[in-house]
């Protein structure tokens, strides 16, 4: 069963840090690009960061220099280190991948990140 499970969200003050984790199962993790999306209340889901199978990364302009995506293929995990958090980073964060062999997009259940004093 193809599955993604996020963890690590919570409440943090502005300027603080959080590390999100996503555990993958049911597919050959090392072969796939992994993405982090977020969705704030009343807004569309947006791509925050991505890391390819080869380790290349890409970030939304709004998080460049503050967020870092990484992966551990042996553990089948992808991480999002979030530093210098702002109130506008408040959202539900989702782990995602696309499996081309008949499965399509795969989403985790999401983890809530709230940045507030």
N, C-alpha and C positions, 0 to 999 in steps of 0.2 A: 504494500500500500504506500503510495507516494504521499509524503507528509512533510510539512514544515511547522515547527513549533517555536514561537518567539518567547523570550523572557528578558527580564532586566529593566522593564519600565518602572515608573514611579513618579513621586513628587520631588522636585528639586528646585532650589532657589535660583534666580537669575545669576548667571556667571558660573554655575556649578557644572558638574559632569555626570554623565551616565554612560554605561556600556550595555548595549543591547546584544543579545545572542539569538541565533537561530539555528536550531538543530534539524538536519535533514535526514530523511530515511526513505527507502523504497526506490531509489534511483542512483545512478552512478554520479555522485555529487561532483567529483573532480572534473567532469566533462562540461559542466554547465556554468553559464554566467548567472550570478546571483545578484538580486536587486533588493534595495530597501526603498519602500514607498512610505508616504505618510498621508493622513487625511485629517484635516482639522474640521471642526464643526461648521457645517454650511459651505464647505469648500470641496473642490474636486480632489481626488487622490493624485498625488504628485510623486514623481521619481526623485528620490533624494540622493542615492548613491548606487553605483553598480561596480561589480568586480568580475572580470572575465575568468575563464578557465585558466588562462595564462597569467593572471594576476594584475592585469591592467585595470586601472580604476578611473571612474568618472563621477563628478559631483554636480549637483545643482548649484547655481551661482550663490544662492542664499546660504549655503552651508560650507562653501569652499574655505579652507583654512581653519575650520572649526571641527568638522566631522572627518573621521577616517574609517574606511571600510577595509576589512581584512578577512581572510579565510584560513581555515585549517582543514585541509582535505583529509588528513588522517582521522580527524574527529568528526568530519562531515558537518562542520559548523562555519557560519559566517557571523561576523561581528560588526557592530557600528559603534565606534567610540565617539561620543558627542561631548565636546568641550565648549566652554563659554556660551552656555545655553541661554536663550532669550525666550521671552514670553511667546513670541511668534513661532517657536518650535513646538509648542503644545499641540499634540495630535496623537492619533493612534498610528503606530508604526507597524508596517507589514513587511514580512519577508516574502520574496517572490522569485520564481524562476519559470522558464518556459521549456517544456519538454516536447520536442518536435515529433517523437515517435508515437503519435496518437493520443497523447495525454493532454497537451496544451498547457495553458497557464496554471500554475499551482500557487496558492496563497496560504499563508499561515492565518491564525485566528486574530493576530494583532496584539500589540501591547501598548498600553496607555502611557504616554509621557506628558506630564504636567509641569510646566515651569512657572512658578509663582512664589511670591514672597508671603 
